[in-house]
Amino acid sequence: MPIMLQKIESIPIHEERPKHSQKLHILRRFSQYFVLLLLVLIPVSGLFRIDPAMGAFVMLDYQIWFSDIFIVMGFWLFAASLLVVFYSLAGSVFCGWMCPQNTVSEWANHITGLLLGRKASNMSFDGEQLKVATQRGGWLNISVLFFAIAAASLFYALIPLLYFYPPSVIWSFITFQNDVRLAASLHWIYFVCTVIIFLDIAVIRHLMCKYMCVYRVWQHSFKTKDTLKVVYDASRIADCSHCNYCVDACFLDIDPRKAEVFDSCINCGECVLACDRLHDRSKKLEGGGLLRFAMGVASRQQQDSVLSSFFYRARIALTVTVIGGLLLLTGLINYQAHDFTVYRSEANQGTQINDYRINIAHKRFHPETFKISVQGLKVGQYTLAQSSIVFETVGRKDIDLQITSSLPRGIHRFFVTLEATDGWVKRFMVQHYSDGKANKS
């Protein structure tokens, strides 16, 4: 008998999983963690950041001012209308596949289940026996869970700061180094953000998605019966008798068999995965799962007509997307990395004004040298504080320009020319009025 048991135990066991649903699950996990990584890489790489001190956006190595209207308006029109198109086609896929709130909530549910157990587990996909009211508890597990959520909160609270401060400043912040670029109240702001995120991960989790997320409501504004959603094959209802595996797999407590146009479903596909796994493991059930993704209630043969309907409904949003893209492209092509203006440095009215200031703005995060020259006035008729200026990074600087009071009476037109080492050149015309009183005296 022992020999027979040894032979049985030596038989290799090969467990097959449904290819489609398993790939769907892996792809979703990859999408979730890739978005989190992207949220960190975008500001760290300099792709996009907000500079509140300069009142500008930072994209790659450039500053984008609000006055760069084609870039700013083009980008927002393009992004907003493209998202509307996406919502009209894919529904709430953003929530289930990309939203950091859902990603963190699912992670919190998973680690809580590992350390404290589930209060009621109706099923298991890993071959284990049915477990009911599993509880682990214990101060050690509770402490580990607390510190894990606290560590995650400390990390996630840093991500918003990366969008307002360069990585070097954030490093000074987390290493408690003195840095003049740090706001005095930043530690309090970070503390408040950490507490809010901790409460969200530890307590709120998916309640945010179900009851408090305004963004989900915004997405629902563009859903129709033809939008992508989970559909149920009611013709095989006999295979679904006394089965709640898909309901148990849904962390939003939705019955996927009774999906509606406006519900809390986020198209995560976990119910599809659960049903496919059950049918794959069952010896009694034939065919694939009863749940699948589809655009509305149409059959697979009718998807082309559904897509045609989508393009008709989204024609306005698609048009705005194209317009926004063209505006953005135009702004990028005509972007000016430098700018300057000349203005009077005195505000007294009724008196002779001879002093001017040349304000130079450099919008790139690398060194640049500018040469300043004046045309239209003779040597001795003006005094320029300096003929060149060096920028180590982005910023603004002023150069004083004084016009002599001995000019003849009348309007004198002259030009201030600024030339950068990268070949950029710009001229600014100034009209100066002289009353000629200095010549009479």
ABEGO torsion letter per residue (X at the ends): XAAAAAAAAABBBBBBBBAAAAAAAAAAAAAAAAAAAAAAAAAAAGABBBBAAAGBBBBEABBBBAABAAAAAAAAAAAAAAAAAAAAAAEAAAAAAABAAAAAAAAAAAAAAAAAEBABBABBAAGBBBBBGBBAEEAAAAAAAAAAAAAAAAAAAAAAAAAABBAAAAAAAAAGBBBAABBAAAAAAAAAAAAAAAAAAAAAEAAAAAAABAAAAAAAAABBAABBBBBBBAAAAAAABGBAAAAAABAAGBBAAABBABBABAGAGAAAAAAAAAAAABAABBEBBABBBBBEABBAAAAAAAAAAAAAAAAAAAAAAAAAAAAAAAAAAABBABBBBBBBABABBGBBBABBBBBBBBABBBBBBBBBBBBGBBBGABBBABABBBBABBEBBBBBBBBBAABBBEBBBBBBBBBBAAGBBBBBBBBBBBAGAAAAX
